[in-house]
Amino acid sequence: MPTEDLATRLRAAAPETTATVEPLPGTDGRLRFPPDQALAVFRACQGVLGYRHLSMVGGIDWVDHREVFYLVWSDETRRYLMLSSDLPLPAPHIESATAVWPSANYHERETWEMVGIGFDHHPDLRHLLMPDGYQFNPLLRSFKLHEPEELEVKVRHV
């Protein structure tokens, strides 16, 4: 789908959004949106634009801000669309996509844990890969490996 058509359909579906669509080779484009419009964009993409499957959620540390991105799939066009939003520091957060795409659950947990992006109203935002009590985000550019004696990790006994 050409990016102009996608932008027109998005404005019709969610007129309150100020999202823009950029070309991204091999996909339907890259839809950039402000973080406060996340839920409206998610609902429009899933319900009206036909991107029914969320394939991936990830985050990037750009040092001065963080970026969250989502890769969604349309069975109709048989193509991907990338959604992305820039999140300001010091506490980057965005609305959870789990209400629209339940498959976002584990992806958002991993992104929160590794990159430090919070997902508001997430149903179960807890550690997925690291032990409970781990306070660092390993995929941040500022992450430094610590000596074991510097870490205070709470161990959960099952």
C-alpha beads as a LAMMPS data file, in Angstrom:
LAMMPS data file: protein, C-alpha beads

158 atoms
157 bonds

1 atom types
1 bond types

-500.0 500.0 xlo xhi
-500.0 500.0 ylo yhi
-500.0 500.0 zlo zhi

Masses

1 110.0

Atoms # bond

1 1 1 0.000 0.000 0.000
2 1 1 1.504 3.402 -0.896
3 1 1 2.381 5.534 2.121
4 1 1 0.003 8.315 0.968
5 1 1 -2.946 5.881 0.968
6 1 1 -1.970 4.572 4.383
7 1 1 -1.708 8.107 5.805
8 1 1 -5.121 9.035 4.355
9 1 1 -6.763 5.902 5.776
10 1 1 -5.142 6.516 9.170
11 1 1 -6.407 10.129 9.286
12 1 1 -9.909 8.908 8.418
13 1 1 -9.778 6.202 11.108
14 1 1 -8.204 8.350 13.842
15 1 1 -8.528 12.056 12.955
16 1 1 -7.119 13.107 16.353
17 1 1 -3.709 11.599 15.615
18 1 1 -0.788 13.520 14.177
19 1 1 1.037 10.419 12.993
20 1 1 3.137 10.545 9.853
21 1 1 4.001 7.750 7.451
22 1 1 7.475 7.468 5.955
23 1 1 8.553 5.038 3.240
24 1 1 10.416 1.983 4.496
25 1 1 11.595 -0.380 1.742
26 1 1 10.035 -3.827 1.801
27 1 1 7.149 -2.761 4.081
28 1 1 4.010 -0.645 3.968
29 1 1 6.028 2.112 5.669
30 1 1 7.040 3.453 9.040
31 1 1 4.296 5.151 10.992
32 1 1 5.727 7.625 13.511
33 1 1 3.410 8.868 16.259
34 1 1 3.584 10.868 19.508
35 1 1 3.533 8.608 22.595
36 1 1 0.331 10.143 23.974
37 1 1 -1.549 8.947 20.856
38 1 1 -0.389 5.335 21.084
39 1 1 -3.694 3.675 21.920
40 1 1 -5.586 5.515 19.148
41 1 1 -2.899 4.542 16.631
42 1 1 -2.884 0.903 17.801
43 1 1 -6.677 0.649 17.538
44 1 1 -6.757 2.274 14.093
45 1 1 -3.988 -0.001 12.789
46 1 1 -5.598 -3.146 14.137
47 1 1 -9.284 -2.397 13.566
48 1 1 -9.436 -0.232 10.449
49 1 1 -6.147 -0.673 8.600
50 1 1 -6.142 -4.450 9.029
51 1 1 -2.832 -5.030 10.834
52 1 1 -4.204 -7.827 12.992
53 1 1 -0.932 -9.439 14.095
54 1 1 1.768 -7.889 16.257
55 1 1 5.066 -9.603 15.466
56 1 1 7.536 -7.651 17.559
57 1 1 8.034 -4.868 20.086
58 1 1 11.482 -3.465 20.717
59 1 1 13.351 -0.461 21.989
60 1 1 16.446 1.528 21.085
61 1 1 18.570 3.677 23.384
62 1 1 19.596 6.770 21.403
63 1 1 21.330 8.206 24.526
64 1 1 19.279 11.455 24.521
65 1 1 15.935 9.619 24.177
66 1 1 14.534 6.132 23.693
67 1 1 12.550 4.836 20.760
68 1 1 9.941 2.100 20.934
69 1 1 8.913 0.275 17.778
70 1 1 6.273 -2.259 16.845
71 1 1 6.176 -4.505 13.800
72 1 1 2.627 -5.401 12.723
73 1 1 1.437 -7.677 9.919
74 1 1 -1.559 -7.445 7.592
75 1 1 -2.969 -10.641 6.091
76 1 1 -4.772 -8.488 3.487
77 1 1 -1.673 -6.805 2.062
78 1 1 0.702 -9.559 3.200
79 1 1 3.117 -6.866 4.329
80 1 1 4.527 -5.410 7.515
81 1 1 4.090 -1.924 8.909
82 1 1 6.502 -0.471 11.454
83 1 1 5.107 1.801 14.160
84 1 1 7.533 3.908 16.179
85 1 1 7.540 6.632 18.789
86 1 1 10.294 8.668 20.442
87 1 1 10.120 8.688 24.244
88 1 1 11.737 11.453 26.296
89 1 1 14.034 10.770 29.227
90 1 1 14.358 10.434 32.214
91 1 1 11.319 8.137 32.480
92 1 1 10.422 6.837 29.008
93 1 1 6.967 5.263 28.939
94 1 1 4.067 4.596 26.589
95 1 1 0.641 2.965 26.759
96 1 1 0.713 -0.825 26.557
97 1 1 -0.441 -2.423 23.293
98 1 1 -1.752 -5.522 25.103
99 1 1 -5.346 -4.242 25.036
100 1 1 -5.218 -4.270 21.225
101 1 1 -2.696 -7.048 20.534
102 1 1 -2.448 -9.532 23.450
103 1 1 0.776 -10.871 21.929
104 1 1 2.487 -7.640 23.064
105 1 1 2.630 -8.995 26.620
106 1 1 5.997 -10.781 26.557
107 1 1 7.544 -8.385 24.019
108 1 1 6.788 -5.392 26.248
109 1 1 8.104 -7.169 29.320
110 1 1 11.378 -7.867 27.536
111 1 1 11.630 -4.278 26.235
112 1 1 10.943 -2.890 29.736
113 1 1 13.547 -5.173 31.244
114 1 1 16.306 -4.737 28.651
115 1 1 15.861 -1.089 27.543
116 1 1 13.983 0.491 30.467
117 1 1 10.834 1.601 28.613
118 1 1 7.723 1.552 30.807
119 1 1 4.389 0.344 29.448
120 1 1 1.426 1.970 31.176
121 1 1 -1.473 -0.343 32.097
122 1 1 0.472 -3.479 31.200
123 1 1 -1.294 -6.448 32.842
124 1 1 1.853 -8.140 34.204
125 1 1 4.983 -5.986 33.945
126 1 1 7.573 -8.081 35.771
127 1 1 10.968 -9.581 34.970
128 1 1 11.040 -12.096 32.177
129 1 1 14.728 -12.809 31.539
130 1 1 16.587 -11.360 34.519
131 1 1 16.189 -12.382 38.175
132 1 1 13.672 -10.584 40.389
133 1 1 15.246 -7.534 41.960
134 1 1 17.656 -6.906 39.080
135 1 1 17.826 -3.112 38.733
136 1 1 19.785 -2.604 35.513
137 1 1 18.832 -2.464 31.833
138 1 1 21.470 -4.473 29.928
139 1 1 20.761 -3.004 26.466
140 1 1 21.281 0.624 27.476
141 1 1 24.405 2.228 26.093
142 1 1 25.249 3.385 29.614
143 1 1 25.170 -0.185 30.975
144 1 1 28.441 -1.294 32.525
145 1 1 29.185 -4.831 33.590
146 1 1 29.341 -5.036 37.378
147 1 1 31.377 -7.247 39.597
148 1 1 29.195 -9.872 41.312
149 1 1 29.872 -8.427 44.770
150 1 1 28.461 -5.045 43.637
151 1 1 25.080 -6.544 42.812
152 1 1 22.347 -7.110 45.325
153 1 1 19.973 -9.507 43.609
154 1 1 16.944 -10.838 45.423
155 1 1 16.510 -14.516 44.699
156 1 1 13.051 -16.022 44.467
157 1 1 12.803 -19.557 45.823
158 1 1 10.084 -21.637 44.245

Bonds

1 1 1 2
2 1 2 3
3 1 3 4
4 1 4 5
5 1 5 6
6 1 6 7
7 1 7 8
8 1 8 9
9 1 9 10
10 1 10 11
11 1 11 12
12 1 12 13
13 1 13 14
14 1 14 15
15 1 15 16
16 1 16 17
17 1 17 18
18 1 18 19
19 1 19 20
20 1 20 21
21 1 21 22
22 1 22 23
23 1 23 24
24 1 24 25
25 1 25 26
26 1 26 27
27 1 27 28
28 1 28 29
29 1 29 30
30 1 30 31
31 1 31 32
32 1 32 33
33 1 33 34
34 1 34 35
35 1 35 36
36 1 36 37
37 1 37 38
38 1 38 39
39 1 39 40
40 1 40 41
41 1 41 42
42 1 42 43
43 1 43 44
44 1 44 45
45 1 45 46
46 1 46 47
47 1 47 48
48 1 48 49
49 1 49 50
50 1 50 51
51 1 51 52
52 1 52 53
53 1 53 54
54 1 54 55
55 1 55 56
56 1 56 57
57 1 57 58
58 1 58 59
59 1 59 60
60 1 60 61
61 1 61 62
62 1 62 63
63 1 63 64
64 1 64 65
65 1 65 66
66 1 66 67
67 1 67 68
68 1 68 69
69 1 69 70
70 1 70 71
71 1 71 72
72 1 72 73
73 1 73 74
74 1 74 75
75 1 75 76
76 1 76 77
77 1 77 78
78 1 78 79
79 1 79 80
80 1 80 81
81 1 81 82
82 1 82 83
83 1 83 84
84 1 84 85
85 1 85 86
86 1 86 87
87 1 87 88
88 1 88 89
89 1 89 90
90 1 90 91
91 1 91 92
92 1 92 93
93 1 93 94
94 1 94 95
95 1 95 96
96 1 96 97
97 1 97 98
98 1 98 99
99 1 99 100
100 1 100 101
101 1 101 102
102 1 102 103
103 1 103 104
104 1 104 105
105 1 105 106
106 1 106 107
107 1 107 108
108 1 108 109
109 1 109 110
110 1 110 111
111 1 111 112
112 1 112 113
113 1 113 114
114 1 114 115
115 1 115 116
116 1 116 117
117 1 117 118
118 1 118 119
119 1 119 120
120 1 120 121
121 1 121 122
122 1 122 123
123 1 123 124
124 1 124 125
125 1 125 126
126 1 126 127
127 1 127 128
128 1 128 129
129 1 129 130
130 1 130 131
131 1 131 132
132 1 132 133
133 1 133 134
134 1 134 135
135 1 135 136
136 1 136 137
137 1 137 138
138 1 138 139
139 1 139 140
140 1 140 141
141 1 141 142
142 1 142 143
143 1 143 144
144 1 144 145
145 1 145 146
146 1 146 147
147 1 147 148
148 1 148 149
149 1 149 150
150 1 150 151
151 1 151 152
152 1 152 153
153 1 153 154
154 1 154 155
155 1 155 156
156 1 156 157
157 1 157 158
